């Protein structure tokens, strides 16, 4: 989208109309050779000395490269206003990175601070706030970048085995650091599990996880850092018994060979899609920004004794999906109920097990509401009924409670 500003000036007794056109977001542009022609031929044009010419060879390549020098995150956006930038988020960032700008009042000098952080784009009519400012410091960047959110879906039995048995988590929204923090908090609390083995012939215990936290952190950060923010699709995280899949749009750029993508070792790009966003995340120690994300994931999985992650995309590079496998020892223990106990459970009790497996902090009241939403045509249950079901499941030794009634959580007891 191009912005035009016109004005009249007087020069040597003549009136001259001056039209200023600021750069658009999809440069370069083709224009017709003859505007009045019925069958129009379109070409790029550049200014060479005092003439407008069609660029050839090196001139054309230079024109294309010039357009590539303004990534989406570094472009100004007319829709973003000063009031859309959260002083709290901005100040919190400045404090974390130990910037001297943290001492400046954002209430009175927000514009000055943004300018010093190179978050304003100069245009003839003044300035525009850059996209990366909203990505980092707006409470609701999804107002400007549709579907800028993370969606988590759990398939307790696996997507292929039982696609109808799924649990959807409330979409995670907020600034990029907030989305990263909320997503990792959910995964750490509800998904990541630790196991300690004490070998008889060794003094030290062996500790490993179903998913190493650092591998998930790198994958989540990369899904937001490298995504195409112009595409109206969320980041999707699918959790199955054998793997966690993280899907983002679009895929790795074409400077990365498909062979490197399929090997899933290191994806070295000659162009970064959101370089400014990466710089901010690097300041927060959330990324190195030097194509180290995939190697870190693979190293963490290897150190944990897990299989290597796999990467998938298509020839058009429209998407990027990384599958992070579960540690083999945890797959064997995924079944939360033993066969004898499972036969004695009601359908409602089975659903309770699924719900607290996805979110161990649910109260009886919330469980009751979720069951009514999930299968309202079959059940209308009270909080007291759910309390009784929970008591029976505890008595069977299938679940237990850690902590108090308000601060505690449910724990599924795995049995062979």
N, C-alpha and C positions, 0 to 999 in steps of 0.2 A: 504494500500500500504506500503510495507516494503522497507526500504533502506538498502543496503549492502555495506560495505567498506572492501576491502581486502588489506593485506600488507604482506611482507616477513620479517622475523627476523632471525638472526643467534643465535643459542643457543648450546653451547658445541660442536661446529663444525658441527652442523646440521642446515639445512634451514627448518623453520617452517612457514607454511601458516596460517595467522591469519585472520579469517573472522568475522567481527562485523556486527550484524543485529540489527537495531534500531526497536522499537516497531511499529507495524502497526496500522491502524485505526479500524480494525474489529477483534481485539483479542477476545478470543483465537482462534488458528488455529488447525485444525485437519490434521494429516498426515497419509499416508498409513503405515500399519504395515510392509508390504513387498513391496518395490518399484517395484520389477520385477514381482510380481504376476499379472496374468491376471484379476482376480477378487479381487480387492483391498478392504481391510477393513480399515476404517479410525478411528482414536482415537486421543484424546488429550494426550499430554505427558508433564510431568513435571520432573524437576531434583530433585532427592531425594538422598542426600549424593553423591555417585559417580555413581549412576545409573539413567537411564531414565525410568520412570514408567508411567503406565496409572493411572491417579488420580481416586480415589473412594470416595464416600460419602463426608466427610468434605473437603477433598483435592480438589475435583471437585467444590464444592460450593465456596471454597476460590478462585479458579482459575477464576470462572465466576465473582465473586465480584471484583477481582483485575482488570478485564477488564473494569468493570463498573466505575472504579474510574477515568477514563480519558474521560470526556465528550467531545463532538465534539468541543465546543467553546474553550476548553483548549488544543487542539492538535495543533502541528506545521503543517504548510502548505508550501510545497516547491514552490508553485506557487506565494506566496505573497513575494514581494520584498520591500526593504526599500523605494524605490521611489513610492510604492503604498500607503504608509501611508502619509496622508496630515499633514504637519506641522501646518497648520492653525487650523484644527479640533482638533489635539492633544493639541496644546497650549491653545485653547479656553476651552477645558475640564479641563486642569490643573489649569487654572485661576478660573474657576467656582467652583472647589472643593478646592480652596485655597491651592494647593500643592506647596511645595518649589521647585519642579522640573520645575515650570513655569519660573523660572529665568535662566534656562540653555538654551543655544542656540541649537535649534533643527537642525539647518543647519549643525552644526559641530558635534553634539553629539546625534543624533537620536538613534543610536544603544544603547548607554549607558542609555538613558532615558527609552527605551523599556525594557532593561534588569532590571532596577530598578523597573519597573512596573510589572515585571514577565510576560512579553509578548513575551519572547523568550524561545524556547524549545532547550535544549542542545542536540546535536547529535554528533556522532563521527567526522563528517566533519566540525563541527562548531556549528551553531544554525539555527533554523527555526522560522519564525514569526508565532505566534499563530493565529488561526482563529478569535478569539474575537477582536484582534487588527484591522483586516480589517472590522469587523462588526461595530466597534465603530469609527474608524478613517480613513476610506477610503471613497473617494467621490463616488466610484462605486463598492461597495462590490458585486454587482450582476455579476461582472466579475469572481468571485471565487465561488459564491453561486448562481447558475442559478435561475431565477425567484424570487430573493430576492427583491420584490417590493410589493406595495399595489395598488390594482385596485379597483376603485369605480364605481359602476353602479347605475343609478337612474331609477326607474320605476314609472313615475308620476301617473299612474292609477293602479299600482300593477302588479307584475310579472304574476300572474295567470289570472287576468282580461284582460290584454293586454300586452303579452310578447314582441310584436313587437315595442311597444312604449318605447324605452329606450334611455338613454343618458349615454355615456361612458366618464368618466373623464380621462385625460392623466395619464398613470401610474406614481405613485409616487416612485421615486428612491432616493438613497443616503445612507449615513450612518444610523444606527438605530436611533440615536437622530434626524437626519434630517427628516427621514420618519415619525417619530412620530410628529414632529413639523409641517411639511407640511400637514399631514392628519388632525390633530386637527385644524389647521388654516382654512382648507377648510370647515370642519364641522361647526366650529364656525361662519364662515362668511356666508355660504350658507344654512345651515340646521337648526341650533339651533335658536329657536325663543322664545321670552319672552312674557308673558301675565300678566297684572296687573289688579286685580279686587278690587274694593272699595266697600265692603259690606255696606249696609245702617246702619246696627246695630253695626258696629265696627269702631273704630278709625283707626286701622291699615289696610293697604292694603295687599292683598294676592298676592304674586309674585310666579309664577311657569313657567316652561319651557316645551317645547315639549319633549326635551331630556336634562337631567342635564349634564352639561359639564364634571363633575368629573367622572360620570359613563362611558361616552364615552372615556375619557382619560384612565381610568383603562383598558377598553376592548381593546383599540388599543395597549397599551403598552404590555398587556398580549399576544396579538396575535403574537408579535415579540419576546418577551422574552421566551415564552414556545413553540414556533414552532420548528419543526425539520428542521434544515438548510440543511440537506442532501437531502430533498425532493424538486424536481424542480416544485413547485407550488407556486403561489403568495398568499398573504393574500387578500381575497376578501371581500369588504364591499358593501352590497346591501341595497339600501335605497328605501323603499316603504312608502305609506301613513300611514300605521299602525305600522311600525317597522323599525329598522336598524339591519341587520344581519351581523355578522363578522365571517368569515370562515377562519380557518387556519389548517395547516397540520403539524404533525399528531395530534392525540388526547391525552387526559390525560393518563398517564401510568397506568399499571394494578395494581399498589399499591393503587390506588383510587377506591373504590367499585363503581359499576354502580349505586347503590342506591343513593350514595352521588352525583353523576353526575346528576341524574334525579331530585333530590331535588334542586340542584343549589344553595345551601346555602354556603358551604365551602368545597373546594377541597384540603385536606391536603395530600401532597405527601411525601413519604419517600425518594424520589429521585428527584432532580431538573435537568432538561434536559440541561440548560445553566446557570450553577451557576455563572461562571465568568461574563457573560453578565449581569446577574441580579445584581451583585455587582457594576458594573459600572453604571447601571441605578439607583440603589439605591443612589449612590453618587450624582447623578443629581436630586434626589428627585422625580424620575419618578415611582418608585415602592418601596414597603417595602420589597419585596422578601421573605415574610413569609406567603404565602398562604392567604394574606389579600385582594387580588384583587376582588374575587367574593363577599365576604361580603361587601366590600366598594361599589361595584356596586349596590347591593340590598339595602343597607342603603340609598344611594343617591336617588334611585328610590322611595323608601318609603317616604323619606322626601319631595320629589317633588309631591307626590300624584299620582305617576304612578304605574301601575301593575309591578309585579316582572319579572325579566329577566328569560328566560328559556335556558337550555343548552342541546345540542344534540351531540351524538357521536354514533359509532357503536361498536359491540362486539369486533372487532379487533382493536379498538381505532385508526382508520386511519385518523380521522378528528375531529375537535372541532369547534362547531358553537354555538354562543351565540346570542339570539334574544333579543334586547332591545326594549320594546314596547313604542310607542308614548303615551303621556298623552292623556286621553280620550277627554278632551275638545278641543284639537287641531285637533283630527281626524274629529270632526264635522265641522271644518272650513278648511279642506283640499281643498275643491273645490274653486279654485281661481276665477272662473267666475260665475255670476248668470245665470240662465237659459235664461232669455230674451236676455241678451247681447251675450251669447254664440251662439245663433241662428244667430246673425248678423255677426259673424266673418268669415273671409275667412280661408282656410286651412293654408295659410302662416302665418296669424296672430295667429292661434292656436299654430303653431310651435314656433313662437317668444315667446309666453307666456311660453312654456315649457323650452326654452333655457335660458331665463333670470331668470326663477324660479330656475334652476340648478346653474346658475352663474350670479348674478345680476350686475357684473362689465363688462359685454360684451359691446363692442362698436357696432355701426351700421355696420361698416365694417366687424367686426368679425362675427356678426349675419348673414350677407349676405353670408360670406364664408361657415359658418356651414350649412345654409339652402341649398346652392348649393351642398354641399357634401352629405347631408341627402337625398334630393330628386331631384337630378340634372336632372333626366329625365322629371320632371314636371315643374321645375322653373329655370329660369336664371334671377336673380334679381340684381339690382344695389343698391349701397349704398343709393341713393336718394329714391328708392322705400321703403327700410326698414325704412328710416327716416320718410316717410309719414305714414307707418303702425304704427310706434311707436307713432306718433302724434295722430293718430286716437284712438289708445288704451288708451292714456292719456285722450283724450276728452271724451271717454266713461266711464272714471272713473275706469278703470280696472288696470292701472298701474300708478305709479308716479315716479318722479326722486328726489332722495335725494343727495344734494351736487352738485358740478360743473360738467362740461362736462368731464373733465379728471379724477377728483378725486372722483366723485360721484358714485352712484349705483342705479339700478332699484329696485323698491319695488312693489310686487304684492299686490293689494288691495283685501282682502277677503270680499265677500258679501254672505249674506244668499240666 
